[in-house]
């Protein structure tokens, strides 16, 4: 969901899911989701494939599937903490598993991602309210490292160096409907397919640049793709 102009785009997507405005990472434009669409949370069982916009829980984990309707995209819930995705000719989609309420905990992940055309990101992604913020810790991506908005500085965490950006999203879909909000981005300079994200380190780093989060909303290890490409990912969250 994004539209951050995506910072690529982040801003909208996820937000959208709940009210259906979604976010995204921003490479330029967050997912523009119809803010009027409402996704109904549901429960899912293991090895369930979902190809329509939906949020819910599976074996204690929160999951999300969202697409702007262009091309095709699906998420397969292999278990509570493991999923795979496929997409083709996609306009914009974001999917992943995690928690209905984010925190500063430490998240480990492993997996793989491949794509052709368009842009793809694997990120620790979430939202906060009061203030309304969409945030990304980008771990893997195709092509050159993304970056948009105002560059703030760097942080070293979990064996990597991350560049920090702040990006204003104006009248974009969010978890509270169409709104103006900030996107906080931390982009790993050397992408990895597995690793650890100490979320509190990024919360502290953002705050050090005056970029404060509010009350945490959902938080997922997300795959996001846009721009007409095709590909797939397989991710496990530990």
C-alpha beads as a LAMMPS data file, in Angstrom:
LAMMPS data file: protein, C-alpha beads

238 atoms
237 bonds

1 atom types
1 bond types

-500.0 500.0 xlo xhi
-500.0 500.0 ylo yhi
-500.0 500.0 zlo zhi

Masses

1 110.0

Atoms # bond

1 1 1 0.000 0.000 0.000
2 1 1 1.876 2.791 -0.426
3 1 1 2.298 5.758 -2.162
4 1 1 4.889 7.771 -0.958
5 1 1 5.506 8.521 -3.482
6 1 1 6.851 5.378 -2.702
7 1 1 9.747 6.522 -1.277
8 1 1 9.433 5.015 -3.020
9 1 1 6.087 4.372 -2.180
10 1 1 5.301 3.197 1.020
11 1 1 2.832 5.171 2.379
12 1 1 -0.293 3.772 1.488
13 1 1 -0.594 0.294 1.477
14 1 1 -1.059 -1.093 4.697
15 1 1 -2.890 1.684 5.783
16 1 1 -5.196 0.940 3.195
17 1 1 -5.793 -2.477 4.178
18 1 1 -7.609 -1.548 7.186
19 1 1 -9.610 1.099 5.547
20 1 1 -8.125 0.125 2.371
21 1 1 -5.700 2.649 1.524
22 1 1 -2.355 0.841 1.387
23 1 1 1.114 1.727 1.640
24 1 1 4.365 1.191 0.327
25 1 1 7.824 1.680 0.304
26 1 1 8.184 4.233 -1.523
27 1 1 9.828 4.446 -4.490
28 1 1 7.792 7.001 -5.649
29 1 1 4.411 6.244 -4.999
30 1 1 2.673 4.319 -2.418
31 1 1 0.083 1.964 -3.209
32 1 1 -2.898 3.769 -4.090
33 1 1 -5.707 1.816 -2.712
34 1 1 -9.245 2.772 -2.719
35 1 1 -9.827 4.170 0.684
36 1 1 -13.370 2.948 0.542
37 1 1 -12.554 -0.741 0.381
38 1 1 -12.859 -2.574 3.651
39 1 1 -10.943 -5.797 4.266
40 1 1 -12.559 -8.184 6.683
41 1 1 -10.144 -9.939 9.045
42 1 1 -10.435 -13.713 8.905
43 1 1 -8.662 -16.756 10.266
44 1 1 -6.668 -19.028 7.987
45 1 1 -5.230 -22.499 8.243
46 1 1 -1.754 -23.634 7.223
47 1 1 -0.945 -24.007 3.526
48 1 1 -3.691 -21.594 2.530
49 1 1 -3.275 -19.566 -0.668
50 1 1 -4.918 -16.133 -0.749
51 1 1 -5.154 -14.077 -3.942
52 1 1 -7.527 -11.313 -2.821
53 1 1 -7.218 -8.453 -0.356
54 1 1 -7.440 -9.835 3.156
55 1 1 -6.053 -9.565 6.669
56 1 1 -6.411 -12.091 9.470
57 1 1 -4.609 -14.463 11.796
58 1 1 -3.009 -17.840 11.212
59 1 1 -1.594 -19.912 14.094
60 1 1 -1.250 -16.806 16.226
61 1 1 0.383 -14.607 13.577
62 1 1 -1.210 -11.664 11.798
63 1 1 -1.130 -11.731 7.994
64 1 1 -1.932 -9.325 5.215
65 1 1 -2.485 -9.627 1.481
66 1 1 -3.090 -6.537 -0.610
67 1 1 -2.997 -5.724 -4.308
68 1 1 -4.152 -2.725 -6.292
69 1 1 -5.859 -5.067 -8.753
70 1 1 -3.408 -4.777 -11.641
71 1 1 -1.820 -8.086 -12.612
72 1 1 -1.962 -11.070 -10.272
73 1 1 -0.500 -11.733 -6.827
74 1 1 -0.984 -14.367 -4.129
75 1 1 0.353 -15.231 -0.694
76 1 1 0.525 -18.817 0.549
77 1 1 0.470 -19.202 4.327
78 1 1 2.656 -22.251 4.830
79 1 1 2.470 -21.963 8.611
80 1 1 1.885 -19.202 11.117
81 1 1 5.339 -17.686 10.678
82 1 1 6.165 -18.803 7.120
83 1 1 4.801 -17.627 3.790
84 1 1 5.544 -17.506 0.093
85 1 1 4.343 -15.103 -2.585
86 1 1 4.059 -15.031 -6.355
87 1 1 3.184 -12.122 -8.630
88 1 1 3.002 -11.366 -12.337
89 1 1 2.482 -8.122 -14.237
90 1 1 1.812 -6.492 -10.892
91 1 1 0.761 -2.896 -10.431
92 1 1 1.418 -2.904 -6.703
93 1 1 1.063 -5.442 -3.931
94 1 1 2.242 -6.054 -0.392
95 1 1 1.920 -9.199 1.664
96 1 1 3.475 -10.709 4.765
97 1 1 3.094 -12.078 8.270
98 1 1 3.843 -10.659 11.696
99 1 1 1.927 -9.089 14.538
100 1 1 -1.338 -7.194 14.847
101 1 1 0.420 -4.861 17.288
102 1 1 4.052 -3.997 16.627
103 1 1 6.758 -3.429 19.228
104 1 1 10.472 -2.835 19.624
105 1 1 11.207 -6.556 19.769
106 1 1 13.955 -8.373 17.864
107 1 1 12.813 -10.138 14.691
108 1 1 14.835 -12.791 12.866
109 1 1 13.985 -13.815 9.320
110 1 1 15.258 -15.991 6.505
111 1 1 14.200 -16.672 2.969
112 1 1 14.670 -15.753 -0.653
113 1 1 13.283 -13.352 -3.220
114 1 1 13.564 -13.272 -7.006
115 1 1 12.011 -10.921 -9.519
116 1 1 12.159 -9.692 -13.085
117 1 1 11.112 -6.190 -14.011
118 1 1 9.512 -3.665 -11.711
119 1 1 10.745 -3.182 -8.150
120 1 1 10.699 -5.521 -5.172
121 1 1 11.421 -5.048 -1.467
122 1 1 11.491 -7.271 1.624
123 1 1 11.090 -5.134 4.744
124 1 1 10.064 -5.041 8.367
125 1 1 7.024 -2.848 7.821
126 1 1 4.433 -1.228 10.059
127 1 1 2.372 1.739 11.156
128 1 1 1.862 3.879 14.225
129 1 1 -0.890 6.311 15.197
130 1 1 -0.701 9.626 17.069
131 1 1 1.335 10.464 15.085
132 1 1 0.286 8.542 12.003
133 1 1 3.501 7.086 10.548
134 1 1 4.332 4.368 8.042
135 1 1 7.768 2.856 8.554
136 1 1 10.132 0.469 6.779
137 1 1 13.334 -1.289 7.669
138 1 1 14.351 -2.509 4.206
139 1 1 16.464 -5.648 4.252
140 1 1 16.417 -6.976 0.671
141 1 1 15.643 -5.316 -2.656
142 1 1 16.369 -5.673 -6.329
143 1 1 18.386 -3.122 -8.219
144 1 1 20.048 -0.167 -6.553
145 1 1 19.307 0.820 -2.976
146 1 1 16.069 2.825 -2.778
147 1 1 16.029 6.238 -1.237
148 1 1 13.701 9.189 -1.406
149 1 1 12.636 11.986 0.842
150 1 1 15.026 13.794 3.171
151 1 1 18.233 11.974 4.040
152 1 1 18.845 12.128 7.795
153 1 1 21.923 10.014 8.464
154 1 1 22.963 6.438 9.143
155 1 1 22.608 3.754 11.789
156 1 1 24.630 0.592 12.310
157 1 1 22.550 -2.294 13.639
158 1 1 22.473 -6.080 13.426
159 1 1 25.647 -6.265 11.376
160 1 1 24.568 -3.758 8.730
161 1 1 24.567 -0.060 7.902
162 1 1 21.256 1.617 7.130
163 1 1 20.525 4.997 5.574
164 1 1 17.653 6.887 7.191
165 1 1 15.125 8.936 5.228
166 1 1 11.958 10.831 6.093
167 1 1 9.301 11.273 3.436
168 1 1 6.043 13.227 3.620
169 1 1 2.981 11.557 2.128
170 1 1 0.261 14.061 1.239
171 1 1 -3.370 12.952 0.952
172 1 1 -2.499 9.290 0.535
173 1 1 -4.249 6.107 1.676
174 1 1 -3.427 5.075 5.219
175 1 1 -4.753 2.901 8.014
176 1 1 -6.916 5.895 8.912
177 1 1 -8.163 6.579 5.391
178 1 1 -6.823 9.282 3.101
179 1 1 -4.397 11.357 5.156
180 1 1 -1.124 13.264 5.234
181 1 1 1.570 11.442 7.190
182 1 1 5.310 10.775 7.414
183 1 1 7.167 7.722 6.183
184 1 1 10.246 6.664 8.101
185 1 1 12.715 4.581 6.114
186 1 1 15.847 2.681 7.110
187 1 1 17.500 1.160 4.026
188 1 1 20.228 -1.460 4.419
189 1 1 23.161 -0.520 2.203
190 1 1 24.018 -4.191 1.515
191 1 1 20.821 -6.253 1.081
192 1 1 20.498 -9.614 2.835
193 1 1 18.107 -12.550 2.499
194 1 1 18.301 -13.505 6.169
195 1 1 19.190 -11.710 9.370
196 1 1 17.927 -9.952 12.459
197 1 1 16.112 -6.653 12.942
198 1 1 16.359 -5.153 16.411
199 1 1 13.342 -2.896 15.982
200 1 1 14.059 -0.798 19.074
201 1 1 17.381 0.312 17.565
202 1 1 15.529 1.865 14.634
203 1 1 12.861 3.410 16.838
204 1 1 15.651 5.055 18.846
205 1 1 17.565 6.162 15.742
206 1 1 14.487 7.696 14.140
207 1 1 13.643 9.489 17.387
208 1 1 17.175 10.890 17.469
209 1 1 16.376 12.717 14.231
210 1 1 13.053 13.974 15.575
211 1 1 11.139 11.164 13.846
212 1 1 9.006 9.777 16.642
213 1 1 6.571 6.894 16.417
214 1 1 3.268 6.858 18.259
215 1 1 1.099 3.942 19.339
216 1 1 2.159 0.885 17.379
217 1 1 -0.307 -0.679 14.955
218 1 1 0.389 -3.818 12.896
219 1 1 3.921 -4.865 11.992
220 1 1 4.861 -7.499 9.386
221 1 1 7.851 -8.904 7.526
222 1 1 6.554 -7.856 4.126
223 1 1 7.225 -8.551 0.473
224 1 1 6.244 -5.666 -1.748
225 1 1 6.439 -5.329 -5.527
226 1 1 5.218 -2.834 -8.086
227 1 1 5.869 -1.565 -11.571
228 1 1 4.745 -4.434 -13.787
229 1 1 7.276 -7.074 -12.791
230 1 1 6.962 -10.740 -11.910
231 1 1 8.580 -12.859 -9.233
232 1 1 8.243 -14.672 -5.965
233 1 1 9.486 -14.832 -2.397
234 1 1 9.657 -17.350 0.426
235 1 1 10.022 -15.919 3.938
236 1 1 10.114 -17.318 7.463
237 1 1 9.879 -15.044 10.495
238 1 1 11.507 -16.376 13.642

Bonds

1 1 1 2
2 1 2 3
3 1 3 4
4 1 4 5
5 1 5 6
6 1 6 7
7 1 7 8
8 1 8 9
9 1 9 10
10 1 10 11
11 1 11 12
12 1 12 13
13 1 13 14
14 1 14 15
15 1 15 16
16 1 16 17
17 1 17 18
18 1 18 19
19 1 19 20
20 1 20 21
21 1 21 22
22 1 22 23
23 1 23 24
24 1 24 25
25 1 25 26
26 1 26 27
27 1 27 28
28 1 28 29
29 1 29 30
30 1 30 31
31 1 31 32
32 1 32 33
33 1 33 34
34 1 34 35
35 1 35 36
36 1 36 37
37 1 37 38
38 1 38 39
39 1 39 40
40 1 40 41
41 1 41 42
42 1 42 43
43 1 43 44
44 1 44 45
45 1 45 46
46 1 46 47
47 1 47 48
48 1 48 49
49 1 49 50
50 1 50 51
51 1 51 52
52 1 52 53
53 1 53 54
54 1 54 55
55 1 55 56
56 1 56 57
57 1 57 58
58 1 58 59
59 1 59 60
60 1 60 61
61 1 61 62
62 1 62 63
63 1 63 64
64 1 64 65
65 1 65 66
66 1 66 67
67 1 67 68
68 1 68 69
69 1 69 70
70 1 70 71
71 1 71 72
72 1 72 73
73 1 73 74
74 1 74 75
75 1 75 76
76 1 76 77
77 1 77 78
78 1 78 79
79 1 79 80
80 1 80 81
81 1 81 82
82 1 82 83
83 1 83 84
84 1 84 85
85 1 85 86
86 1 86 87
87 1 87 88
88 1 88 89
89 1 89 90
90 1 90 91
91 1 91 92
92 1 92 93
93 1 93 94
94 1 94 95
95 1 95 96
96 1 96 97
97 1 97 98
98 1 98 99
99 1 99 100
100 1 100 101
101 1 101 102
102 1 102 103
103 1 103 104
104 1 104 105
105 1 105 106
106 1 106 107
107 1 107 108
108 1 108 109
109 1 109 110
110 1 110 111
111 1 111 112
112 1 112 113
113 1 113 114
114 1 114 115
115 1 115 116
116 1 116 117
117 1 117 118
118 1 118 119
119 1 119 120
120 1 120 121
121 1 121 122
122 1 122 123
123 1 123 124
124 1 124 125
125 1 125 126
126 1 126 127
127 1 127 128
128 1 128 129
129 1 129 130
130 1 130 131
131 1 131 132
132 1 132 133
133 1 133 134
134 1 134 135
135 1 135 136
136 1 136 137
137 1 137 138
138 1 138 139
139 1 139 140
140 1 140 141
141 1 141 142
142 1 142 143
143 1 143 144
144 1 144 145
145 1 145 146
146 1 146 147
147 1 147 148
148 1 148 149
149 1 149 150
150 1 150 151
151 1 151 152
152 1 152 153
153 1 153 154
154 1 154 155
155 1 155 156
156 1 156 157
157 1 157 158
158 1 158 159
159 1 159 160
160 1 160 161
161 1 161 162
162 1 162 163
163 1 163 164
164 1 164 165
165 1 165 166
166 1 166 167
167 1 167 168
168 1 168 169
169 1 169 170
170 1 170 171
171 1 171 172
172 1 172 173
173 1 173 174
174 1 174 175
175 1 175 176
176 1 176 177
177 1 177 178
178 1 178 179
179 1 179 180
180 1 180 181
181 1 181 182
182 1 182 183
183 1 183 184
184 1 184 185
185 1 185 186
186 1 186 187
187 1 187 188
188 1 188 189
189 1 189 190
190 1 190 191
191 1 191 192
192 1 192 193
193 1 193 194
194 1 194 195
195 1 195 196
196 1 196 197
197 1 197 198
198 1 198 199
199 1 199 200
200 1 200 201
201 1 201 202
202 1 202 203
203 1 203 204
204 1 204 205
205 1 205 206
206 1 206 207
207 1 207 208
208 1 208 209
209 1 209 210
210 1 210 211
211 1 211 212
212 1 212 213
213 1 213 214
214 1 214 215
215 1 215 216
216 1 216 217
217 1 217 218
218 1 218 219
219 1 219 220
220 1 220 221
221 1 221 222
222 1 222 223
223 1 223 224
224 1 224 225
225 1 225 226
226 1 226 227
227 1 227 228
228 1 228 229
229 1 229 230
230 1 230 231
231 1 231 232
232 1 232 233
233 1 233 234
234 1 234 235
235 1 235 236
236 1 236 237
237 1 237 238
